[in-house]
Amino acid sequence: MESPRPTTALPGPAHPHAATPTTVAAGLLVPVLAVLGVLSSYYVQVIHGDWIDRQQAACRHLPLPKAEHVAGWAGLALGLSALIVCVLLARRLRRHHSARLGDTWPGLLALVGVWVDVPAILLELFMVWAMHTPDGSGPVLGDCG
């Protein structure tokens, strides 16, 4: 008796119907949200630098701009949204297509985006913490005499 030969799978995508418009949009949305979150957190530093320059030019203390708080919290919200979209995409792929996240190209794109986004979320958390922490030395107003 001869043992049966193992069958070989044909080359091609593992789950060809998993790249629906919804999964493609979600897969592309994850890295976009991650990048926007980092840019928003970077913008907090730009706003803060401009605020310090305006204080020095006015030779007096000015209130913190509300845009700094909006940008800081928006960066954190965007970073967390990227993570949530990736989890929802993974659940959708598993439920509707019986596929893992890395088995499809939109899922793989989202997975790579989330791995980059996790350290970015830590940066965004630090930016929110730094906004709400008082500056111990205070801004130097320069020569106002």
C-alpha positions as CSV (number, residue, x, y, z in Angstrom):
1,M,0.0,0.0,0.0
2,E,1.3,3.3,-1.0
3,S,1.0,6.4,1.2
4,P,-1.0,9.2,-0.4
5,R,1.0,12.2,-1.6
6,P,0.7,15.4,0.2
7,T,-1.3,18.0,-1.7
8,T,0.4,21.3,-2.4
9,A,-1.5,24.6,-2.2
10,L,-1.6,26.8,-5.2
11,P,0.3,30.0,-4.9
12,G,-1.8,33.1,-4.4
13,P,-3.5,35.0,-1.6
14,A,-4.6,32.8,1.3
15,H,-8.0,34.5,1.5
16,P,-8.7,36.2,-1.8
17,H,-12.1,37.6,-0.8
18,A,-10.9,39.1,2.5
19,A,-9.8,42.4,0.7
20,T,-13.2,44.0,0.6
21,P,-13.6,47.7,0.4
22,T,-14.3,47.8,4.2
23,T,-11.2,45.9,5.2
24,V,-9.0,47.9,2.8
25,A,-10.3,51.2,4.2
26,A,-9.8,50.0,7.8
27,G,-6.3,48.7,6.9
28,L,-5.3,52.0,5.4
29,L,-7.0,54.0,8.2
30,V,-4.7,52.5,10.9
31,P,-1.4,54.0,9.7
32,V,-3.1,57.2,8.7
33,L,-4.5,57.7,12.3
34,A,-1.1,56.7,13.8
35,V,0.7,59.3,11.7
36,L,-1.9,62.0,12.4
37,G,-1.6,61.3,16.2
38,V,2.2,61.8,16.1
39,L,1.9,65.0,14.0
40,S,-0.7,66.3,16.5
41,S,1.6,65.6,19.4
42,Y,4.5,67.2,17.6
43,Y,2.3,70.3,17.1
44,V,1.9,70.6,20.9
45,Q,5.6,71.4,21.0
46,V,5.3,74.0,18.2
47,I,2.4,75.7,20.0
48,H,4.3,75.7,23.3
49,G,7.4,77.2,21.7
50,D,5.3,80.0,20.1
51,W,3.6,80.6,23.4
52,I,7.0,81.1,25.2
53,D,8.2,83.4,22.4
54,R,5.0,85.5,22.8
55,Q,5.5,85.7,26.6
56,Q,9.1,86.9,26.1
57,A,8.0,89.5,23.6
58,A,5.2,90.8,25.8
59,C,7.4,90.7,29.0
60,R,4.5,89.1,31.0
61,H,3.0,85.7,31.7
62,L,0.3,84.7,29.3
63,P,-2.3,81.9,29.8
64,L,-1.7,78.6,28.1
65,P,-3.3,78.4,24.7
66,K,-6.3,76.2,24.4
67,A,-5.0,74.9,21.1
68,E,-2.2,73.2,22.9
69,H,-4.6,71.1,25.0
70,V,-6.8,70.4,21.9
71,A,-3.7,69.2,20.0
72,G,-2.4,67.1,22.8
73,W,-5.7,65.3,23.6
74,A,-6.4,64.9,19.8
75,G,-3.0,63.2,19.3
76,L,-3.8,60.7,22.1
77,A,-7.3,60.1,20.7
78,L,-6.0,59.5,17.2
79,G,-3.3,57.1,18.5
80,L,-5.9,55.1,20.5
81,S,-8.3,55.2,17.6
82,A,-5.7,53.5,15.4
83,L,-5.4,50.7,17.9
84,I,-9.2,50.3,18.2
85,V,-9.6,50.2,14.4
86,C,-7.0,47.5,14.2
87,V,-8.7,45.4,16.8
88,L,-12.1,45.8,15.0
89,L,-10.5,44.8,11.7
90,A,-9.0,41.7,13.3
91,R,-12.4,40.7,14.7
92,R,-14.0,41.3,11.3
93,L,-11.4,39.3,9.4
94,R,-11.8,36.4,11.9
95,R,-15.5,36.5,12.0
96,H,-16.4,37.0,8.3
97,H,-13.4,35.4,6.5
98,S,-11.9,33.1,9.0
99,A,-8.6,34.8,8.5
100,R,-6.0,36.1,10.9
101,L,-4.9,39.7,10.7
102,G,-1.5,38.9,9.0
103,D,-3.1,36.7,6.4
104,T,-4.4,39.6,4.2
105,W,-2.6,42.6,2.9
106,P,-5.0,45.2,4.6
107,G,-4.6,43.3,7.9
108,L,-0.8,43.1,7.6
109,L,-0.7,46.9,6.9
110,A,-2.9,47.5,9.9
111,L,-0.7,45.2,12.0
112,V,2.5,47.0,11.0
113,G,0.8,50.4,11.7
114,V,-0.2,49.3,15.2
115,W,3.3,48.1,16.0
116,V,4.6,51.5,15.1
117,D,1.6,53.2,16.9
118,V,2.2,51.6,20.3
119,P,5.4,53.6,21.0
120,A,3.7,56.6,19.6
121,I,0.8,56.2,22.1
122,L,3.4,56.4,24.9
123,L,4.8,59.6,23.4
124,E,1.2,61.0,23.2
125,L,0.6,60.1,26.8
126,F,3.8,61.8,27.8
127,M,2.7,65.0,25.9
128,V,-0.6,65.1,27.7
129,W,1.1,64.6,31.0
130,A,3.7,67.3,30.2
131,M,0.9,69.8,29.3
132,H,-0.8,69.3,32.7
133,T,2.4,69.4,34.7
134,P,3.5,72.9,35.8
135,D,6.9,74.0,34.6
136,G,9.1,74.1,37.7
137,S,11.5,76.8,36.5
138,G,8.9,78.9,34.9
139,P,9.4,80.7,31.6
140,V,12.3,83.1,31.4
141,L,10.9,86.5,30.3
142,G,14.3,87.9,29.4
143,D,15.3,91.6,29.8
144,C,12.1,93.5,30.2
145,G,13.6,96.6,31.7
